[in-house]
Amino acid sequence: MLVTGALIVASVCTLCLGTPYLPPHRLAGAMMDGDTTLAGIVLTELRVPRLLLALIAGACLGAAGLVLQESLRNPLAVPEMLGVSSGAALGVAAPLVLSLSLPAAAQPALALGGAALGGGLTLLAAGLGRGPSAVLLTGAAVAAALQAALLVLMVMADQLDLQLIYRYLLGSLSARTWDDVAGLWPWLLVVVPALVLCAPVLSVMRLGDEDAEALGVRVHRARLAALAIAVVLIGPVTAVCGPVAWVGFLAPHLARWFDPAAGAVRWLPWSAAWGAVVVAVADVPARLALAPVETPAGAWTALLGVPAGVALMRSGPGGRSGRRGSGGPAPGPDRRDEPGTPGAVPPPARSNGTEDAR
């Protein structure tokens, strides 16, 4: 399949390209050499953990994007638009600027707290009883406020901290090790079962709040649970890699575009797979485009992901084809013939008996 082929090509490019260059037929030998040769050290200690981190981060962001879009029934509901990513970045950057000496193991908890703060502010400001559109619009305002707070922190930071924060905010996989990969596994063990249980509920929520309530789903609680799952998916990844932008926007649209007739249960694993592909592919030009200078992977995911996602929205379900997409309301009945509606055709005048007699 296409996603499998793209994943294999991106993985081979990540492991082979760079300095030193490793031909594909030498990868197995370099892996077996381990720490005995330069090629083995570069492969096992730098490129393999970086590739695994790209795959895990992309899968988490892709799954989080689908959860948010399906729970809010809006294809634009992404972590960047709901204050979740900005809150997670603020939670990691604030202790650095304020010179708080915290262990590295506390960063995922700080990112989770910031992500929960951003998502909670969005829900509180929008009102728990309001519709998905109100949540999305309020989330954009909360995200802008949190980004303004990040800019204030950058003004307060010294030159060294400013460079670290700037690179972190763009999302980078540079200089990541096995410790960073190992730090994500406990969170995955918690969130994967929750995703499995959440997917059928998301399929029901696509029908609309009233229909979902009629089928026994407590919509407001389900939406809160979906936001909590997205926070657990996004927070630890943001703590390690920074806010890798717009992966949660592109990956769900790729999953829907290739299988438009499916539901959230089938879209969820494919969205995670496409998210892994997007980050792994973006990391290749991030490493090589301006070598030896390395560019942030988040810049490439935003540069390539936004136009590709918009094109998929326009060409896929709910676009110009006229089919119903995720989150789009069903077309209502034609009310032009109802009395009192602007443009309605007036009913024919009823004649009385006197006129008939004439």
N, C-alpha and C positions, 0 to 999 in steps of 0.2 A: 504494500500500500504506500501511498504518497508520504504519509507522516513517518512511516518506518524508514523509507529511503532517505528522507530529509534528515532524520535523526542520525542515521548511519553516516551520511556524508558530513554533517556538521561535527560529529564526534571524531571522525578520521582527520578532518582538517584541524581540529583543536589539538589533537595529539601529535600530529606530524609537523605542522607548519610552525615556524619560528626559528629561534637560534638556541640550540642547533636544530637543523632540519633532520627529521627522522623519516626515512621511507616507510611506507605501510608494511612492507614485508619484514622490517626490523623491529616492529613494535613489540612482538612477543618476546624476542630476545632481550630487548631493553628492559621489559618488565621483569624478566627472570634475573637480569643482572642486578637490579635493585640499586643499592648504594655503592656498588663497586666501580661504576663508570659514570662519567659526566652525563651521558645520555640517559642512563638509568635513574640518576638523581633528579634530573629535570622532568622526566616523565612521571615517576612515581610520587615525587614530593611537590610538584608544581602543577603539571598539566592534568593529571588524573583527578586530584581533588577539585581543581577549578572546573573541570567538566562536570563532575558529579554535583557540585554546588550549583552550576548553571541549570542542570536538569531539574534538581529539586526545587530551586527557587522559581523557575518557570512553571513547573507543575503546580506549585502552591498558588502562584499569582493567577494562573489560568483558571484554576478551580474556584478561587475567590471571586474572580470576575463573573463567572457564570452564576454563582450563588447570589451575588448582589443583583445582577440583571434579572434573574428569574424571580427573586423574592419581591423586587420592586416593579417588575413587568416593564422594564425600560432598557433598551439596548445601550443607553448612555450611562447607566449606573455602574461606574467603575470606581476603584479605591481612590483615585485622584480627585474624583468629583464629590466624594462624600466625607472628606476630611480624615479618612482612615490613614492613608499614606502620609499625609502632612503631620498628623498627630504622632505617628510612630517616629518619623524623622525628628520631630521636636523633642520627643522623649529621649532620644539618643544624643542629640546635639546639645541640649541644655546643660547637662552635667559637665560636658567638655568645656564649654565656654565659662561656666561658673567655677571651674577648677575644683570640682568635687571628685575626690579620689574614690572611685568605685571599682570593684573587680570586673573583669571582662565578662564573667558569667552573669552579671546583673544586667547586661545590655538587652537581652531578649525580654526580660521582665519590664524594663523601662520602655522598650518599644511597644510591648503589649499594652502597658498603661497609657501611653500616648495615643495609640490607635483606638483604645476603648474611650479615651477622652474625646477624640474627634468624632467617633461614631455616636457616642452618647449625647454630645452637644447637638449633633444634627437631629437626632430623634427628639430631644427635648425642645429644641427651637421650632421644629416642624409640628410637634404635637403628635402623640402616639396614635391618636385617632384620625389623623389626616391621611390623605391618599398618597400613593407613591410619587406623584409629580411634585407635591409639596416637599416631600423628603429630599428629592433630588435637587430642587432649587435651593432649599435651605442648606444642603450639603455643600453646594458650590460656594455659598457665602461663608460657611464655616471653614472650608478649605482655604479660601482667600485670607481669612483672618489668621489662621495658623501659619500660612506662608508669610504673612506680614510679621508675625512673631519671630519666625526664623530669620527674616531679614534684620530685625532688631538685634538678634543674637550675633549675626555676622558682623554688624557694626561694632558691637562690644568686644568681639574676639580680637586677639592679637594676630600677627601675620602668619605665624605657624599654625595656629588653630584655624584660621580662616582658610588656609589651603586644604587642611584636612576636612573641614566641613563642606567646602565647595566640592571636592571630589566625592565625598560621601553622598551629598544631596543629588548628584547626577547618577548615582547607582553604578558601582564598579565591582568587578570580580578580581581585581588585581591583588596579588600577594595573599591570597586565601590559602589556608592549609587544611590538613585533616581535622584539626581541632574545630574549625568552623563548620565542617560537614557534620562532625559528631554532635555538635551542639543543636542541630536541627532535628535529630531523630526522636528525642523525647516528645517534642511537640507534634511530630507526625503520628506517633503512636496514639496520641490523644484525639487528633482531629480526623483521622481517616475513618474510624467507626462512626463519628458524628456525621461525616459526609454521606456515608452509606445510608444512614437513617434519614438524612435530610432530603435526599434526592426525590423520593416519591412524593413528599410534601410539596416540594417545589413544582412538580408536575401538576398538582392540584391547584396551586396558587396561580398558575398561568391562566386559569379560567376566570379570574377576577375575585375580588373580595367577597361579594355576595354569594357567588356560586361555591366558593371554597368553604364559606361558613355553613352553607346548606349541606355540604358533604362532611361536615364534622371537624373542619380544620379551624382552630383558633388563630385567625390571621395575624393579629397583633403579636401574639406570643411567638408564632412561627417566624415572623419578620425579625423579632428581637433575637431569636435563636440563630437565624441565618446571619445576622450582623455579627453575633458572637463568634460563629464559625469563621467568618471572613476575617475577623480581627486576629484569631489564633493562627490563621494561615498567613496573614500579611505581616504581623508584628515580628516574629523571629526572623523572617527573611529580610525585612527592612533593617533589623538590627545588624545583620551580617553583611548584606550587600548594598544597603541603602535603598531608596525608593526607585526601583527599576521601572521606568514609566511605561504605561499603556499596554503592558502585556495582558492585564486583565480586561482590556478593551478588545484587542485583536483576537486572542485565542478563542473566546466563546463564539465570535462571529465566524471564525474558520470552522469550528465544530458544527455550527448550524448550516453553513453554506454547503458543506459536503454531505450532510444528512438532514435536510430540512424537515422531513416527515417524522423525525424521532422526537423524543421528549427529554426532560432533564435527566432521567435515569441513564440514557445513552449518551447525552451530550456531556455529562460531567467528566467521565474518563477521557473522552476525546479532547475536551477543552484543556484538561491537565496535560495531555500529550502534546497538543499544539503549543501550549505555553512553554513546555520544555524545549521544543524545537525553536521557538522564536528567540529565547534567551541564548541557546547554544549557537544559533546562526549569527545573532548580533554580536556575540563575543569574538567571533573570528575577525571581522573588520576592526573591532575595538582594539585587538592586539596588533594587527598588521597594517592597518591603513596608513598610519603615520609613524611606523616603526623607525627608530627605537622608542619614540614617545608613545605611550599607551593612552588611548581615549576611553572615557567611561562607556560601559555597555548600555547604560540607561539612555545615553544620548542617541545611540543607534536604534534602540527599540522605539523611542519616540519618533525619530526621523523617518523610519520605515513603517512603523506600526500604525500611526494615525492615518496616513493616506490610504494604506491598504485596508484598514478597518472601515473607513468611510466608503471605499469602493465596494467592499463586500456588503455593507448595509444597503447600498443603492441597487446592487444587482441581485441580492438574495431575497429571501422571503420578507415581505413587508416593504420592499423597495418599489422600483418602477414597474415590476412585474404584476403588482396589484394583489399578490397573495398576502395572507395575514401572517405577520411576523411576530416574534416574541414581544410581549408587552404592548402590542398595538391593539387598540380596541376593535371589536368586531363592527363591521359596517352596520349602521342602524337602518331601520326601515325608511322608505321614501315617504316623507310627511308632506309633500307638496300638495296633495289632494285633500288634506285635512282643513276644515274651516278654521279661520283665524291665523293660519300660517302665512307669512309674507310670500307672495308669488303663487298662492293657492288658487285653483280654478273655482270660481263661485258655483254653488249648486244651481241647477235650473230653477227658474221661478215657477212656483206652483200656481196653477190657475184655479180660480174659485168657480163655484157653480153658476154664477150669473154670466160670466164670460163664456162658459161652455154653452149656456142656453142661447146666447147670441150667435 
